[in-house]
Amino acid sequence: MRYLAPLAAALMAAWPAAAQQTTPQRAFQLADWYRLTTLSAPAMSPDGDRVAVTVTTVREAENKRHSEIWVVPTAGGEPQRFTSPSTESSAPRWSADGKYLFFTSSRPGGKGNRWAIRMDQPSGEAAQLERYPSGSTPRDHRFAVWADADTAAASDSAKAKDDPFAKMPPMARPPYGAITRPANPARFDGKQVVDMRYKSNDRGYVPGPREARVFHPSQLWIQAFDGSAKRQLARTAYSVRGAEVSPDGKWVAFLADPELRSDSLVEHERDSLAFLPYDAKRDEAPRNDVDIFVVSTDGGAPRRIARWMGAESDLAWSPDSRRLAFVGRTTRTASARVYLVDASGGTPEQLLASSFRYEPNQLEWLPDGRLVFSADVGGSSGLFRLDPATSKPMQLLGGRRKMSGFTFDAGGKRVAFVATSMARPTELYVADADGRNERRLTGFNDKLVSEVAFSDAERFTYPSVGGMEIEGWLMKPYGWQPGRKYPVVLYIHGGPHSQYGEGWFDEFQNLAAQGMYVLFTNPRGSSGYGADFTYATRGRWGAEDYEDLMKATDIAAKRADIDSTRMGVTGGSYGGFMTAWITTKTNRFKAAETDRMISEWTYWYGASDAQGLTEFEFYGKPWDNFAMYDSLSPIRHVAKVRTPTLMVQSEDDFRTPMGNAELWFMALKKQNVPVELVRYPRSTHELSRSGEPWLLVDRLGRIRQWFAYWLQDGAKGAVRAE
């Protein structure tokens, strides 16, 4: 794999060493997880002198995470806590003049969750500013714009005197289009459903989305920074999003779908294929999901500036307010590119060449007339500059690490970001906008890093089926010694279109600390390598992607320091499906752990919250393609399974429902295959990422025990309950 600018050596030299070690480093323990500090959502002040960042720690005794806003000088110095440790605070953003630091907080006694701290003078505790604009930080000092529902209209509708269901819970009241209604509204506390999407892995059961979209679409609002009241720019029958005010303060650009197509990207809460129903004519050809509109800040009718066949996002005004750049995707399976269109109207021009393998996001136009964007570069990430005059991207920041949250000062001279590497948790960094003079600003995890020997990983690439190059890593076990052989566990990511990367990951460190090699790869189907690579598995799950994984396993098994007779396999979501699939095809693995697994696709289609995933990946609904849904269900081949399997599933997981795990568990039990099923309460599909700390750590411990028992002769820390 070729990186546009290999910067790893220079970057490593720029990172300050961790606190001086006074004692030998030890292996990572489960209790260490509670000591981790995670940084996210940095925001640089307009003058570039300070960076605000969300700092999240774990309060073990309370079984919860706790977030605060800290502010760090870019010239160096100790970070300072700016919000109360007694409340939750996150998502900092600055006012355009730098006078206020806004943040989101759940503190009591306020209206809503938006709070502010005065930053240009001593201000004391945070307050709420009712006459100060909402919305994201604008570059223009005169206006803030944002999209929001017409709350007054919604309130009037909800309080209508002729609504006999006004006091009913949202899921209990008859939804729009329902034929039946409760005999007594005061006595019915069940759920009535008419829409296909009535539950969400993140939010549980949710009322029909059509009512809010059709009757209370999100509208465009504007407010000046002079204490005047907010006003609605235009009343439309459709929802708007992505509003951006031009630098000269005269125009607002936004994205919208006036046709109110139910399958449009603009109507969905997240840009995830799992929520979009599949249609062959639409998804296999250029499609028009949403268009760009502009409207005067004085009000009036919005004007569509282009009917572009594709899905637009990340609007960014040019410094002279004459052009708009955006990230666009012509079809559902095409790589995202950067485009440029005149604000007065015209045909968008593609700026980023099709030969550029990676996909841009977080597009921003700097004051000097050049664009910057971030992109996943395989398992790493990078910041790129794009000059509209040459259309040639240049990588500014990169190396073997994962970076996120790029934020610039108002002059486009400095950039701050959060970064993590294989052996180091997140910290905050700052650099010149051209990538030079990088410095680490925080050391929240320095003490932990000085005590614990976090394992690094060796990166490698290998040719697989069809000559496709696959990226993989081998993480060394704690205490590795030459001449010894170690067990290895193959990890498989979810998605299938997510990816593993060059960042600190608790699950890998967990098994490496137990004395095992950890093998992880990005087989075809992963993101970060271009759309052709990402969608190479459509209709072929368990085929070439399986071969990619087995070839990596073969490479590991040939190493002199790996014992090929002691190999394990694990994965979550798609990785849980693939783990089960692998155990139906080979007995080379001595132990397996399935996480959020799927064993039968037709049942999954009816019980999940993401039917669009298989509609797209398997080319239709189950009754359109029964053969594929059936042949790709691991349960059809379960009679071949002999691998001892630990199963982890969450009771409130609507993405991969419990029934799939129950079916697999019963099948293995009936065949006398060693199997354990651990069902976690109060947990969704996100247990391993954002679940309750006690349960998350318990899961790590069980995975560690399971593989220790089966791959390390049932000794050294493994506990078997008899």
Order of alpha helices (4+ residues) and beta strands (2+ residues): alpha-beta-beta-beta-beta-beta-beta-beta-beta-alpha-beta-beta-alpha-beta-beta-beta-beta-alpha-beta-beta-beta-beta-beta-beta-beta-beta-beta-beta-beta-beta-beta-beta-alpha-beta-beta-beta-alpha-beta-alpha-alpha-beta-alpha-beta-alpha-alpha-alpha-beta-alpha-beta-alpha-alpha
